[in-house]
Amino acid sequence: AAGNDAREAPPNTLVNHIDFGLPGALPVINEKAIELAARAAFALGTIPQKNSQFDRKQYFYPDLPKGYQITQFYHPIALGGEVEINVDGEQKRVKLHHFHIEEDAGKSTHPTGKDYSLVDLNRAGTPLIEIVSEPDMRSPAEAKAYAHELWLLMRYADVSEANLFYGNMRFDVNVSVSKTGELGTRSETKNLNSFRAVEKAAEYEINRQIELLEKGEKIVQETRGWLDDKGKTVSQRSKEEAHDYRYMPEPDLPPVVLNDKFIDKIKAGMPAMPAEWRQRLSGLGLDPVYIETLLEAQAEEPGSQYLEILENNKEQAPTFANWYINILLPLKKEGVISDIALKPIERLRAFNLVFNLYKDNKIVSTNIKPLLVKLLQLKLGTELTKNFDVEQFANDSGFMQVSDEGEIAKIVEQVLAENEQAASDVKNGEEKAIGFLVGQVMKASKGQANPTLAQDLIKKQLGI
């Protein structure tokens, strides 16, 4: 069988005789695909069906050489389920109708200004699941939230890499508008590859359909494409009905029969899902916005253990969450500390060392980031050992807080002499001015002076 990783592969290099639909080529069920689909079922709040089977969906298109697609129409792998979303602080459950396993088709591209199309069969035959929701979403924002939560669920269940850029996960958005509350004629905008595109395509379709109805025109049921650069949808083809596909049982594949042992094993191996993590992390006093950012970061970086580290370090959790989001993740995005990605134990060690220094008032807050960066850039497997002297390291790097009263007193004396007006304001009871003077002391000491001691010495020298 051909490989499924077509991310950087040249067109039509991950193909075989089955993808080309050559005579005598017979398909085989991919057992791993069945296992991943079963995991998806539990992630989506349902269970895999003990009995499912494959069908042929007949249609003729250049990216489908066989002339039919192997899918599940009559007896899908899973029925029901739901996805819980949060929009503007309100919880909502989007019910699922079912999801089925099918093979992917090839990819057609239509070069701008050319009178031909190109077909790449690299992804033809790749197993996928198509998740069909009920019409429970009422706004573009809800559609975006649903798509994002679906992505999180698939990542945490380890069903797919769900990389949107490479098309591992794509969205088809069905939109209809109606004055009566009943479902109107719908359009389907296919193959959207970002959460933003889902929202924008839904917005465009709503406005387009309302405009047509207000003109007294009818909505046509059709398949549309999304032009991201122009922010609009365009008609591609009229939408077929089920009878147009002439579904029939797939004669070359047997039914899929799952026993209790298989299903119980899948269920027992399921990790904590995003909803559970939200509950666990909120118990640590973390800001909901921080929780969502960290959930996404862990989804994008398997093995990072951001959430586990926070949960296992309850006292430091709010501080570590802040450092992850405002220091670590931006540095990783910039590529400054890419070598740290899969070393959560050493990363925790660095965090703890800096946390203890800060807790003991040995470094000031402005020095946390540069000190962390230096620690994280070490060859963590060797230098950052249990016997590592972080105080000496911080001192040598110029980050240790100065608490020597005599040394700070000299700086305070110099600052007061250079800022006579501010000193006078403090004497006259303007407390805000003392903050300015403390800032000048910190600046003169390159951030190393103990700010509390600096403030006490300012008051002492001013005779307050």
PALUMNU-42314 format. One record per residue (C-alpha): z, x, y; residue in three letters. Coordinates in pm, 1 decimal. Each point is the difference from the previous one (the first is absolute). Example, Ala and Ser with C-alpha at 12.3 -4.5 7.8 and 13.67 -1.06 7.14 Angstrom:
PT       zz       xx       yy kemi
PT    780.0   1230.0   -450.0  ala
PT    -66.0    137.0    344.0  ser
***
This chain:
PT       zz       xx       yy kemi
PT      0.0      0.0      0.0  ala
PT    -59.8    111.2    358.1  ala
PT    286.0    101.3    227.1  gly
PT    139.5   -250.4    248.7  asn
PT     88.4    237.8    284.6  asp
PT   -306.5    -30.7    221.7  ala
PT    170.2    104.9    324.1  arg
PT   -216.9    303.2     79.1  glu
PT   -251.1    -26.7   -283.4  ala
PT   -371.4      4.6     88.2  pro
PT   -174.6   -334.8    -60.8  pro
PT    -86.1    -90.7   -359.7  asn
PT    180.7    295.5   -161.1  thr
PT    285.3   -193.6   -166.3  leu
PT   -221.1   -222.9   -210.4  val
PT    -85.4    -62.1   -363.5  asn
PT   -224.8   -212.1   -218.1  his
PT    228.8   -304.4     31.3  ile
PT    -11.0     11.0    382.2  asp
PT   -379.2      5.3    -13.5  phe
PT     -6.4   -295.6   -239.5  gly
PT   -211.3    185.5   -254.7  leu
PT    -90.3   -194.2   -317.7  pro
PT    255.5     33.9   -279.1  gly
PT    282.2    115.3    233.8  ala
PT    315.7   -196.5    -82.4  leu
PT    314.1    -12.8    218.5  pro
PT    355.0     69.4   -120.8  val
PT    321.5   -140.3    146.5  ile
PT    198.2    261.7    192.1  asn
PT    358.0    -24.5   -133.1  glu
PT    143.6    171.8    307.2  lys
PT   -161.4   -263.3    220.5  ala
PT    177.2   -273.3   -197.7  ile
PT    331.6    182.9     42.3  glu
PT    -50.0     39.0    377.4  leu
PT    -96.4   -365.9     31.8  ala
PT    321.5    -95.3   -180.7  ala
PT    197.8    211.2    248.8  arg
PT   -179.0   -176.5    284.9  ala
PT    106.1   -335.2   -143.7  ala
PT    368.7     90.0     14.4  phe
PT    -42.0    150.7    348.5  ala
PT   -151.7   -327.4    120.0  leu
PT    279.1   -217.9   -134.4  gly
PT   -172.5   -130.7   -311.2  thr
PT    -51.9    113.6   -360.9  ile
PT   -309.6    117.1   -188.6  pro
PT   -157.6   -266.1   -218.4  gln
PT     35.9     60.6   -370.8  lys
PT   -359.3   -111.6    -51.9  asn
PT   -289.4     75.6    233.9  ser
PT   -367.9     63.3    -51.8  gln
PT   -311.1    128.0    171.8  phe
PT   -307.2   -182.6    123.3  asp
PT   -342.5     86.7    133.5  arg
PT    -77.1    -76.7    362.2  lys
PT   -379.3    -11.1     26.0  gln
PT   -160.7    115.4    322.1  tyr
PT   -280.0    231.5     99.7  phe
PT     64.4    267.8    255.7  tyr
PT   -116.6    364.5     20.7  pro
PT    352.9    138.9    -49.3  asp
PT     40.7   -189.4   -329.6  leu
PT   -260.0    137.0   -244.5  pro
PT    116.9   -214.5   -294.4  lys
PT    -70.3   -319.0    189.5  gly
PT    354.1   -121.5    -64.2  tyr
PT    357.2    102.8     77.9  gln
PT    278.9      2.6   -258.0  ile
PT    288.9   -200.3    146.7  thr
PT    259.0   -264.3    -91.9  gln
PT    -79.7   -352.9    115.3  phe
PT    142.8   -248.6   -246.3  tyr
PT    304.8    191.8   -130.5  his
PT    125.1    264.0    251.4  pro
PT    268.7    259.5    -70.0  ile
PT    251.8   -163.6    239.5  ala
PT     66.4   -339.7    157.7  leu
PT    215.1    -81.8    303.0  gly
PT    225.3    243.7    181.1  gly
PT     76.6     44.1    368.6  glu
PT     17.1    253.8    281.0  val
PT    276.8    -24.8    260.3  glu
PT    -98.4    100.3    353.0  ile
PT    178.9     30.8    333.0  asn
PT   -180.8    -89.2    322.2  val
PT    188.2     11.2    330.9  asp
PT    332.0    -14.9   -181.6  gly
PT    -91.2   -303.0   -211.2  glu
PT    -15.6     22.5   -378.2  gln
PT   -283.2   -172.9   -182.3  lys
PT   -113.4    -11.9   -361.7  arg
PT   -370.4     15.8    -76.3  val
PT    -61.6   -150.0   -343.4  lys
PT   -257.3    152.0   -234.1  leu
PT   -242.5   -204.7   -206.8  his
PT    -69.3    271.2   -258.2  his
PT   -137.7    348.6    -41.0  phe
PT   -253.5    123.0   -249.4  his
PT   -135.1    327.7   -133.1  ile
PT   -365.0     83.2     55.2  glu
PT   -233.1    296.4     28.3  glu
PT   -103.4    127.0    340.2  asp
PT   -364.0     -1.8     99.4  ala
PT   -186.5    285.5    165.8  gly
PT    -17.9     54.0    373.7  lys
PT   -301.2    -92.0    211.9  ser
PT    -54.5    165.5    337.5  thr
PT   -251.4   -105.2    259.9  his
PT    -93.2    291.6    231.9  pro
PT    -36.3   -109.3    361.3  thr
PT   -359.8    -26.8    110.7  gly
PT   -140.0     51.7   -351.1  lys
PT   -199.7   -246.5   -209.8  asp
PT    177.0     84.4   -325.9  tyr
PT    345.1    -11.2   -158.6  ser
PT    177.6    256.3   -217.3  leu
PT    204.2    -64.5   -313.8  val
PT    289.4    215.3   -124.6  asp
PT    125.9    -91.6   -348.5  leu
PT    298.7    238.0     -0.9  asn
PT    252.8   -281.6      8.1  arg
PT   -196.9   -233.9   -230.6  ala
PT    211.0    -92.4   -300.7  gly
PT    328.7    107.8    159.3  thr
PT    272.7   -248.3   -102.4  pro
PT    160.1   -195.2    281.5  leu
PT    209.4   -309.5     54.8  ile
PT   -104.7   -271.6    242.0  glu
PT    298.6   -184.2    146.4  ile
PT    -68.8   -352.9    123.4  val
PT    251.1   -154.6    238.9  ser
PT     51.5   -366.5     75.7  glu
PT   -108.7   -111.3    351.9  pro
PT    353.9     48.5    136.0  asp
PT    -73.8    228.7    296.2  met
PT    -37.6   -163.3    339.0  arg
PT    -71.9    290.0    236.8  ser
PT   -168.6    342.0     13.2  pro
PT    345.0    158.8     34.9  ala
PT    109.4   -160.2   -327.6  glu
PT   -317.5    120.9   -171.0  ala
PT     66.4    355.6    119.3  lys
PT    364.0    -14.7   -111.5  ala
PT   -106.3   -132.8   -342.1  tyr
PT   -256.8    278.0    -46.7  ala
PT    254.5    265.6     96.0  his
PT    270.6   -137.4   -228.6  glu
PT   -250.5    -22.4   -285.2  leu
PT    -80.4    367.7     56.0  trp
PT    370.7     90.8     -6.8  leu
PT     54.3   -195.4   -322.9  leu
PT   -289.7    170.4   -177.2  met
PT    118.5    342.8    112.2  arg
PT    364.8    -53.1   -103.0  tyr
PT   -106.0   -145.7   -335.3  ala
PT   -228.1    304.7    -46.6  asp
PT   -290.7   -229.3    -81.0  val
PT   -246.7    187.9    220.3  ser
PT    -21.6    273.2    258.9  glu
PT   -124.4   -287.3    217.8  ala
PT   -163.6    246.0    237.5  asn
PT   -174.9   -216.9    258.2  leu
PT   -217.3    281.5    132.6  phe
PT   -152.7     62.9   -341.3  tyr
PT    -31.3   -369.6    -84.0  gly
PT    267.9     -5.1   -272.6  asn
PT    118.4   -322.2    158.1  met
PT   -223.5   -242.0    187.1  arg
PT     51.7   -344.1    149.7  phe
PT   -218.3   -311.3      5.6  asp
PT    108.8   -238.7    274.8  val
PT    -75.3   -370.7    -39.0  asn
PT     32.7   -197.9    322.5  val
PT    -36.9   -369.2     76.1  ser
PT    103.3   -211.1    299.8  val
PT     62.9   -372.3     18.0  ser
PT    132.2   -260.9    244.3  lys
PT    139.4   -223.4   -275.3  thr
PT    215.5    253.7   -184.5  gly
PT   -223.7    -20.0   -304.2  glu
PT   -187.8    310.4   -107.1  leu
PT   -334.2     36.9    173.9  gly
PT   -316.4    176.7   -113.0  thr
PT     84.0    365.5    -43.0  arg
PT   -167.6    331.3     58.3  ser
PT     82.9    312.2   -201.1  glu
PT     -3.8    336.9    173.5  thr
PT    -13.8    264.0   -271.8  lys
PT    109.7    358.3    -58.9  asn
PT    235.1     55.8    292.9  leu
PT    174.7    334.8    -29.4  asn
PT    282.1    -10.7    254.4  ser
PT    284.0   -232.2     98.5  phe
PT   -131.8     -5.7    355.5  arg
PT   -345.1   -105.8   -123.2  ala
PT    160.4   -288.0   -192.6  val
PT    169.0   -124.4    315.6  glu
PT   -299.4     49.8    228.7  lys
PT   -251.4   -154.3   -242.7  ala
PT    225.0   -305.7    -39.7  ala
PT     31.7    -30.8    379.1  glu
PT   -376.4     23.8     46.2  tyr
PT    -74.8   -254.9   -271.9  glu
PT    252.3   -249.5    137.1  ile
PT   -152.8     21.8    347.3  asn
PT   -357.5    -10.6   -134.1  arg
PT     62.4   -306.9   -211.6  gln
PT    187.9   -186.8    274.1  ile
PT   -285.2     69.0    241.2  glu
PT   -255.9   -137.7   -249.6  leu
PT    202.2   -315.9    -64.8  leu
PT     49.8    -63.2    370.8  glu
PT   -378.2     14.0     40.4  lys
PT    -34.5   -261.5   -270.2  gly
PT   -147.1    247.2   -250.4  glu
PT    101.0     40.2   -364.0  lys
PT    166.4    296.8   -165.7  ile
PT   -211.5    153.7   -275.1  val
PT    175.6    125.1   -312.1  gln
PT   -117.2    359.2    -18.2  glu
PT     86.5    362.1    -62.9  thr
PT     33.3    209.5    315.0  arg
PT     41.7    369.0     76.1  gly
PT    226.7    164.9    257.6  trp
PT   -144.7    236.6    260.6  leu
PT    305.0    199.7    100.8  asp
PT   -169.1    182.1    288.5  asp
PT   -113.4   -329.8    154.8  lys
PT    307.5   -203.7    -96.9  gly
PT   -203.3   -284.8   -146.5  lys
PT   -107.3   -154.4   -329.2  thr
PT   -362.6    -53.4   -100.6  val
PT   -157.1   -225.2   -260.4  ser
PT   -103.7    173.2   -323.1  gln
PT    -87.6   -274.2   -247.7  arg
PT     74.4   -362.4    -81.7  ser
PT    316.5    -41.2   -205.6  lys
PT    -58.0    -81.0   -362.5  glu
PT    201.6   -255.0   -192.1  glu
PT    151.8     65.3   -343.8  ala
PT   -285.4   -175.8   -178.7  his
PT   -248.9    238.6    161.8  asp
PT    151.2    288.9   -193.0  tyr
PT    -45.3   -167.4   -340.8  arg
PT    333.0    131.9   -131.8  tyr
PT      9.9     45.1   -376.7  met
PT    246.9    166.9   -239.4  pro
PT    -60.6    374.8    -26.2  glu
PT   -132.5     52.0   -356.7  pro
PT     56.0    376.5     -7.0  asp
PT    374.8      0.4     73.8  leu
PT    278.0   -161.3   -207.1  pro
PT    278.3   -210.0    157.6  pro
PT    298.3    188.9    139.3  val
PT    318.4    -87.8   -189.8  val
PT    331.7    137.4    131.5  leu
PT    312.6    -18.4   -214.5  asn
PT    360.1    -28.1    122.4  asp
PT     69.8    366.2    -73.8  lys
PT   -283.1    112.8    231.2  phe
PT    100.3   -239.4    279.8  ile
PT    370.9     86.8    -23.5  asp
PT    -81.1    371.9     13.5  lys
PT   -204.4    -46.5    318.2  ile
PT    275.2   -207.8    158.3  lys
PT    269.5    253.9    -87.3  ala
PT   -205.0    279.2    160.4  gly
PT    -44.4   -171.4    336.7  met
PT    152.5    187.1    296.6  pro
PT    173.9   -155.9    300.8  ala
PT   -245.2   -195.5    211.6  met
PT    -14.9     -2.2    384.9  pro
PT    207.0   -320.6     32.0  ala
PT    283.5    156.7   -200.0  glu
PT    -17.9    319.6    203.7  trp
PT     18.1   -198.2    324.0  arg
PT    322.5   -159.3   -116.7  gln
PT    149.1    327.2   -118.7  arg
PT    -92.1    192.3    316.3  leu
PT    114.4   -274.1    238.1  ser
PT    342.9     38.8   -161.1  gly
PT      4.7    356.8    135.4  leu
PT    -29.3   -125.0    357.8  gly
PT   -360.5    109.2     47.0  leu
PT   -219.4   -158.4    264.7  asp
PT   -255.7   -239.7   -158.9  pro
PT   -284.9    181.3    179.5  val
PT    120.2    330.9   -147.9  tyr
PT     17.5   -159.3   -345.4  ile
PT   -363.4   -114.8     19.2  glu
PT   -116.0    343.2    118.4  thr
PT    184.3    172.1   -285.4  leu
PT   -127.5   -249.4   -258.4  leu
PT   -354.4     82.4    107.6  glu
PT     66.0    375.5      8.7  ala
PT    129.4     -2.1   -357.8  gln
PT   -297.9   -211.9   -109.8  ala
PT   -237.4    255.8    148.2  glu
PT    184.6    296.1   -152.6  glu
PT    109.0    -57.1   -360.6  pro
PT    289.9    224.3    -94.8  gly
PT    131.4     34.1    355.9  ser
PT    321.5   -189.4    -87.8  gln
PT     65.6    -89.5    363.5  tyr
PT    171.6   -323.6    -97.2  leu
PT    203.7    143.0   -288.3  glu
PT    127.5    283.2    221.2  ile
PT    115.8   -245.6    265.6  leu
PT    171.0   -224.4   -254.0  glu
PT    179.0    293.8   -163.0  asn
PT    122.1    133.7    336.2  asn
PT    151.6   -310.2    157.3  lys
PT    197.1    176.3    274.2  glu
PT   -302.7    188.0    124.8  gln
PT   -256.6   -274.4    -70.4  ala
PT    -52.4   -123.3    360.3  pro
PT    -26.1    358.2    125.8  thr
PT   -230.7    113.2   -281.0  phe
PT   -220.8   -308.2     48.8  ala
PT    -32.8     91.7    367.1  asn
PT    -89.8    359.6    -91.2  trp
PT   -255.0   -111.9   -259.6  tyr
PT   -179.1   -229.4    243.2  ile
PT     21.5    196.3    323.9  asn
PT    -11.4    357.3   -132.1  ile
PT   -118.5     35.4   -359.2  leu
PT   -283.1   -254.7    -17.6  leu
PT   -166.6    109.2    327.7  pro
PT     20.8    364.9   -111.8  leu
PT   -152.3    -87.8   -335.0  lys
PT   -278.0   -192.5    173.5  lys
PT    -74.0    305.2    213.6  glu
PT     -1.9    220.3   -310.9  gly
PT    287.0    214.3    128.2  val
PT    211.8    -40.4   -314.8  ile
PT   -247.8   -115.4   -262.5  ser
PT    160.9    234.3   -255.2  asp
PT    313.4   -215.4      0.5  ile
PT   -172.8   -312.7   -131.8  ala
PT    124.1     10.5   -358.8  leu
PT    334.4    179.9     42.3  lys
PT    245.9   -279.2     78.3  pro
PT    303.6    189.4   -131.7  ile
PT    -57.8    296.7    230.0  glu
PT    -86.4   -230.5    288.9  arg
PT    332.7   -178.4    -51.3  leu
PT    172.4    338.5     -4.6  arg
PT   -151.4     86.3    338.5  ala
PT     99.0   -339.2    141.9  phe
PT    358.1     37.1   -121.3  asn
PT     34.7    350.1    143.4  leu
PT   -114.3   -112.8    343.3  val
PT    203.3   -322.7    -19.7  phe
PT    320.9    193.8    -68.2  asn
PT    -65.0    236.5    291.5  leu
PT    -60.4   -294.0    233.2  tyr
PT    303.8   -192.2   -127.4  lys
PT    217.8    304.0     64.8  asp
PT   -139.6     32.9    356.6  asn
PT   -154.3    336.7    -78.9  lys
PT   -348.6   -101.0    117.9  ile
PT   -109.5   -250.6    263.3  val
PT   -239.4   -288.2    -70.3  ser
PT   -292.9    167.3    177.9  thr
PT     14.4    287.3   -248.4  asn
PT    -11.6   -219.1   -312.3  ile
PT   -379.4    -24.2    -12.3  lys
PT    -85.0    369.5     54.3  pro
PT    268.9    107.2   -247.6  leu
PT   -123.4   -246.7   -262.3  leu
PT   -356.2    119.6     47.9  val
PT    104.4    360.9    -55.7  lys
PT    197.8    -91.1   -312.2  leu
PT   -279.0   -213.1   -143.3  leu
PT   -253.0    274.2     56.0  gln
PT    198.7    243.2   -212.7  leu
PT   -111.8     67.1   -354.8  lys
PT    255.7   -252.9   -112.7  leu
PT     11.7    104.2   -362.7  gly
PT    133.9    344.4     91.5  thr
PT    157.0     30.0    346.7  glu
PT    176.2   -336.8     15.3  leu
PT    243.5     61.4   -284.8  thr
PT    356.6   -124.7    -42.9  lys
PT    126.3    319.2    163.5  asn
PT   -226.4    -37.7    301.9  phe
PT    192.9     69.7    324.3  asp
PT   -136.3   -268.4    228.4  val
PT    236.8     90.5    284.9  glu
PT   -126.2    356.3      5.3  gln
PT   -357.8   -124.0    -24.1  phe
PT     52.9   -245.5    287.8  ala
PT    172.4    267.3    207.5  asn
PT   -275.5    255.3    -60.2  asp
PT   -254.9   -266.9     97.4  ser
PT    186.8    -76.0    322.4  gly
PT    106.5   -353.5    -95.6  phe
PT    379.2     26.4    -34.2  met
PT    206.6   -181.7    258.7  gln
PT    202.9    223.6    231.5  val
PT    364.0   -109.8     20.5  ser
PT    132.9    316.9    160.9  asp
PT    185.9   -133.9    304.2  glu
PT    -32.7    318.2    201.5  gly
PT   -375.8     24.7    -55.8  glu
PT    -63.3   -365.4     88.7  ile
PT    231.4     24.1    302.5  ala
PT   -227.6    267.3    148.8  lys
PT   -304.6   -223.4    -44.7  ile
PT    186.6   -296.2    154.9  val
PT     95.9    209.7    300.4  glu
PT   -363.9    100.4     50.1  gln
PT   -126.6   -360.0    -37.9  val
PT    253.7   -134.1    252.5  leu
PT   -100.6    266.8    250.5  ala
PT   -369.1    -92.0    -37.6  glu
PT     58.9   -377.6     19.3  asn
PT    246.6    -51.0    284.8  glu
PT   -111.3   -356.8     78.4  gln
PT     49.0   -117.6   -360.5  ala
PT    338.2    174.9    -11.7  ala
PT     98.1   -179.4    321.1  ser
PT   -112.8   -333.8   -142.0  asp
PT    219.6     49.0   -307.2  val
PT    298.5     81.1    222.7  lys
PT    -65.1   -322.6    189.7  asn
PT     25.6   -203.9   -319.2  gly
PT   -367.8    -32.1    -95.8  glu
PT     38.4     41.2   -375.4  glu
PT   -376.1    -15.1    -65.1  lys
PT    -46.6    333.1    175.5  ala
PT    207.9    177.5   -264.2  ile
PT   -267.4    -77.9   -256.7  gly
PT   -252.1    186.6    213.8  phe
PT    231.3    302.4     22.2  leu
PT     60.3      1.3   -375.8  val
PT   -377.6     -8.9    -46.5  gly
PT    -37.0    303.1    224.9  gln
PT    264.6    185.9   -201.7  val
PT   -186.9    -83.7   -322.6  met
PT   -323.4    119.5    156.9  lys
PT    154.3    326.7    118.3  ala
PT    152.0     59.8   -345.4  ser
PT   -331.9    -85.0   -171.5  lys
PT    162.4   -298.6   -165.8  gly
PT    279.7    195.7   -161.8  gln
PT    300.2    -95.7    213.6  ala
PT    247.5   -253.5   -139.0  asn
PT    -70.3   -297.1    232.9  pro
PT    351.6   -145.1    -30.0  thr
PT    155.0    332.9     91.7  leu
PT   -251.4     42.1    281.7  ala
PT    101.1   -334.7    150.3  gln
PT    370.5     85.4    -23.6  asp
PT    -57.8    335.1    173.1  leu
PT   -208.0   -161.9    276.6  ile
PT    287.7   -238.9     75.7  lys
PT    250.4    283.6    -19.4  lys
PT   -191.4    223.1    242.0  gln
PT    -49.1   -294.2    239.9  leu
PT    370.6    -76.6    -15.6  gly
PT    -47.9   -353.6   -136.8  ile
***
